[in-house]
Amino acid sequence: MAKCSFYRAANATLKKVGGRAPKDVILEFIRSKCLPALLYGLEMCPLRKPDISSLDFVINHFFMKLFQTNNIDIVNYCRAQFELDLPSTVVEKCSKTFVTKYRSCENVICKFA
């Protein structure tokens, strides 16, 4: 479902701006509007390796479409240049933050109980 939401938002963005907008503008729209749809709530869900790979594929496939290439090295280079992390990296960081905050709240609640 999250992948469908991402693709729907990304396609709507590409349709709206078409080929007129520079790549950095398109990617900023993707970063601010489409990635949240893909990543919403994933920090609290345990994900299997195939699930994470599937999320990474969504981003890589989008870059392949945007830059009209099938070469993963070019995709990785472009992602690095535009500083767009793969979902696997983002989810891992968010999960660690979530667990840390959850444990600190749990300790506070236990003190008051």
Helices and strands as residue ranges (DSSP letters): H 2-17, H 23-29, I 30-34, H 35-39, G 42-44, H 49-67, H 72-81, H 87-112
